[in-house]
Amino acid sequence: MKPLKFRLMHSLPDYLENMKDELLSKGSKKAAWSIINKYFHFMGIETIREELWILTKGTITNDLMEQSEKGMDRHNLIFGYEFLVLFFDAVKVLHDKREHREQQH
């Protein structure tokens, strides 16, 4: 019997996969801002918070997840959630300021 190989299934549409490829291959600021702009076009900051919390809560409350076994692991997940929310808040501020500057020109 052959060992099973894990294959990551992509759910991004082709144009986002192309944006990802450009970002990873060129590492350009323009490519990064394109992704940030597209992201905030689709997802509001409240939706981001809600989706991250659902993922975090689902992991913490799932008895089958290794990360939910120890109190410190649960704490680390909540810390990671709060830090990701903080990160998205910071990116949103940068995005909004950039968008405001572009509208003025």
ZADO-1210 file (C-alpha; in nm, 4 decimals, padded with zeros to 6 digits):
<atoms>
<atom x="00.0000" y="00.0000" z="00.0000" code="MET" pos="1"/>
<atom x="00.1375" y="00.3416" z="-00.0998" code="LYS" pos="2"/>
<atom x="00.1598" y="00.6106" z="00.1676" code="PRO" pos="3"/>
<atom x="-00.0943" y="00.8865" z="00.1298" code="LEU" pos="4"/>
<atom x="00.0395" y="01.2179" z="00.0093" code="LYS" pos="5"/>
<atom x="-00.1133" y="01.5378" z="00.1351" code="PHE" pos="6"/>
<atom x="-00.2087" y="01.7764" z="-00.1424" code="ARG" pos="7"/>
<atom x="-00.3039" y="02.1302" z="-00.0624" code="LEU" pos="8"/>
<atom x="-00.6183" y="02.2229" z="-00.2471" code="MET" pos="9"/>
<atom x="-00.6274" y="02.5788" z="-00.3711" code="HIS" pos="10"/>
<atom x="-00.9535" y="02.7655" z="-00.3550" code="SER" pos="11"/>
<atom x="-00.8219" y="03.0967" z="-00.4879" code="LEU" pos="12"/>
<atom x="-00.9396" y="03.1946" z="-00.8341" code="PRO" pos="13"/>
<atom x="-00.6738" y="03.2086" z="-01.1046" code="ASP" pos="14"/>
<atom x="-00.6321" y="03.5864" z="-01.0923" code="TYR" pos="15"/>
<atom x="-00.5542" y="03.5717" z="-00.7178" code="LEU" pos="16"/>
<atom x="-00.3164" y="03.2788" z="-00.7725" code="GLU" pos="17"/>
<atom x="-00.1439" y="03.4955" z="-01.0344" code="ASN" pos="18"/>
<atom x="-00.1221" y="03.7838" z="-00.7886" code="MET" pos="19"/>
<atom x="00.0249" y="03.5454" z="-00.5314" code="LYS" pos="20"/>
<atom x="00.2810" y="03.4148" z="-00.7822" code="ASP" pos="21"/>
<atom x="00.3826" y="03.7701" z="-00.8722" code="GLU" pos="22"/>
<atom x="00.4195" y="03.8642" z="-00.5063" code="LEU" pos="23"/>
<atom x="00.6285" y="03.5587" z="-00.4238" code="LEU" pos="24"/>
<atom x="00.8466" y="03.5750" z="-00.7350" code="SER" pos="25"/>
<atom x="00.9084" y="03.9504" z="-00.7493" code="LYS" pos="26"/>
<atom x="00.8431" y="04.0555" z="-00.3922" code="GLY" pos="27"/>
<atom x="00.7326" y="04.3938" z="-00.5196" code="SER" pos="28"/>
<atom x="00.5566" y="04.6586" z="-00.3163" code="LYS" pos="29"/>
<atom x="00.3075" y="04.7022" z="-00.6019" code="LYS" pos="30"/>
<atom x="00.2133" y="04.3330" z="-00.5918" code="ALA" pos="31"/>
<atom x="00.1730" y="04.3468" z="-00.2136" code="ALA" pos="32"/>
<atom x="-00.0534" y="04.6524" z="-00.2304" code="TRP" pos="33"/>
<atom x="-00.2618" y="04.4901" z="-00.5058" code="SER" pos="34"/>
<atom x="-00.3327" y="04.1957" z="-00.2773" code="ILE" pos="35"/>
<atom x="-00.4045" y="04.4196" z="00.0231" code="ILE" pos="36"/>
<atom x="-00.6438" y="04.6347" z="-00.1812" code="ASN" pos="37"/>
<atom x="-00.8218" y="04.3297" z="-00.3217" code="LYS" pos="38"/>
<atom x="-00.8469" y="04.1735" z="00.0254" code="TYR" pos="39"/>
<atom x="-01.0113" y="04.4764" z="00.1842" code="PHE" pos="40"/>
<atom x="-01.2383" y="04.5070" z="-00.1186" code="HIS" pos="41"/>
<atom x="-01.3802" y="04.1631" z="-00.0342" code="PHE" pos="42"/>
<atom x="-01.3460" y="04.1532" z="00.3444" code="MET" pos="43"/>
<atom x="-01.4324" y="04.4248" z="00.5945" code="GLY" pos="44"/>
<atom x="-01.2337" y="04.4473" z="00.9156" code="ILE" pos="45"/>
<atom x="-01.5294" y="04.3162" z="01.1214" code="GLU" pos="46"/>
<atom x="-01.5636" y="04.0152" z="00.8910" code="THR" pos="47"/>
<atom x="-01.1924" y="03.9462" z="00.9330" code="ILE" pos="48"/>
<atom x="-01.2278" y="03.9541" z="01.3124" code="ARG" pos="49"/>
<atom x="-01.5316" y="03.7247" z="01.3003" code="GLU" pos="50"/>
<atom x="-01.3697" y="03.4723" z="01.0639" code="GLU" pos="51"/>
<atom x="-01.0490" y="03.4600" z="01.2679" code="LEU" pos="52"/>
<atom x="-01.2497" y="03.4111" z="01.5877" code="TRP" pos="53"/>
<atom x="-01.4534" y="03.1278" z="01.4329" code="ILE" pos="54"/>
<atom x="-01.1310" y="02.9505" z="01.3316" code="LEU" pos="55"/>
<atom x="-00.9739" y="03.0073" z="01.6741" code="THR" pos="56"/>
<atom x="-01.2853" y="02.9046" z="01.8678" code="LYS" pos="57"/>
<atom x="-01.3308" y="02.5971" z="01.6491" code="GLY" pos="58"/>
<atom x="-00.9770" y="02.4861" z="01.7247" code="THR" pos="59"/>
<atom x="-00.9962" y="02.5582" z="02.0976" code="ILE" pos="60"/>
<atom x="-01.3282" y="02.3797" z="02.1474" code="THR" pos="61"/>
<atom x="-01.2457" y="02.0770" z="01.9316" code="ASN" pos="62"/>
<atom x="-01.1398" y="01.7893" z="02.1567" code="ASP" pos="63"/>
<atom x="-00.9627" y="01.6222" z="01.8643" code="LEU" pos="64"/>
<atom x="-00.7257" y="01.9152" z="01.8156" code="MET" pos="65"/>
<atom x="-00.3903" y="01.8866" z="01.9880" code="GLU" pos="66"/>
<atom x="-00.3882" y="02.2662" z="02.0398" code="GLN" pos="67"/>
<atom x="-00.6915" y="02.2452" z="02.2703" code="SER" pos="68"/>
<atom x="-00.5432" y="02.0016" z="02.5217" code="GLU" pos="69"/>
<atom x="-00.3315" y="02.2325" z="02.7375" code="LYS" pos="70"/>
<atom x="-00.4179" y="02.5697" z="02.8851" code="GLY" pos="71"/>
<atom x="-00.0962" y="02.7244" z="02.7509" code="MET" pos="72"/>
<atom x="-00.1758" y="02.6010" z="02.4002" code="ASP" pos="73"/>
<atom x="-00.5231" y="02.7568" z="02.4208" code="ARG" pos="74"/>
<atom x="-00.3660" y="03.0774" z="02.5520" code="HIS" pos="75"/>
<atom x="-00.1217" y="03.0808" z="02.2594" code="ASN" pos="76"/>
<atom x="-00.4083" y="03.0401" z="02.0122" code="LEU" pos="77"/>
<atom x="-00.5953" y="03.3330" z="02.1656" code="ILE" pos="78"/>
<atom x="-00.2751" y="03.5394" z="02.1657" code="PHE" pos="79"/>
<atom x="-00.2260" y="03.4521" z="01.7979" code="GLY" pos="80"/>
<atom x="-00.5857" y="03.5534" z="01.7237" code="TYR" pos="81"/>
<atom x="-00.5479" y="03.8874" z="01.9029" code="GLU" pos="82"/>
<atom x="-00.2136" y="03.9571" z="01.7353" code="PHE" pos="83"/>
<atom x="-00.3560" y="03.8754" z="01.3903" code="LEU" pos="84"/>
<atom x="-00.6467" y="04.1115" z="01.4549" code="VAL" pos="85"/>
<atom x="-00.3973" y="04.3802" z="01.5577" code="LEU" pos="86"/>
<atom x="-00.1969" y="04.3126" z="01.2423" code="PHE" pos="87"/>
<atom x="-00.5059" y="04.3425" z="01.0225" code="PHE" pos="88"/>
<atom x="-00.6039" y="04.6644" z="01.2021" code="ASP" pos="89"/>
<atom x="-00.2593" y="04.8082" z="01.1230" code="ALA" pos="90"/>
<atom x="-00.2750" y="04.6992" z="00.7593" code="VAL" pos="91"/>
<atom x="-00.6263" y="04.8450" z="00.7319" code="LYS" pos="92"/>
<atom x="-00.5004" y="05.1832" z="00.8600" code="VAL" pos="93"/>
<atom x="-00.2202" y="05.1807" z="00.6008" code="LEU" pos="94"/>
<atom x="-00.4650" y="05.0752" z="00.3291" code="HIS" pos="95"/>
<atom x="-00.7159" y="05.3474" z="00.4160" code="ASP" pos="96"/>
<atom x="-00.4491" y="05.6200" z="00.4317" code="LYS" pos="97"/>
<atom x="-00.3057" y="05.5131" z="00.0963" code="ARG" pos="98"/>
<atom x="-00.6497" y="05.4985" z="-00.0622" code="GLU" pos="99"/>
<atom x="-00.7314" y="05.8461" z="00.0762" code="HIS" pos="100"/>
<atom x="-00.4061" y="05.9881" z="-00.0695" code="ARG" pos="101"/>
<atom x="-00.4782" y="05.8325" z="-00.4093" code="GLU" pos="102"/>
<atom x="-00.8290" y="05.9808" z="-00.4149" code="GLN" pos="103"/>
<atom x="-00.6869" y="06.3276" z="-00.3501" code="GLN" pos="104"/>
<atom x="-00.4603" y="06.3102" z="-00.6570" code="HIS" pos="105"/>
</atoms>
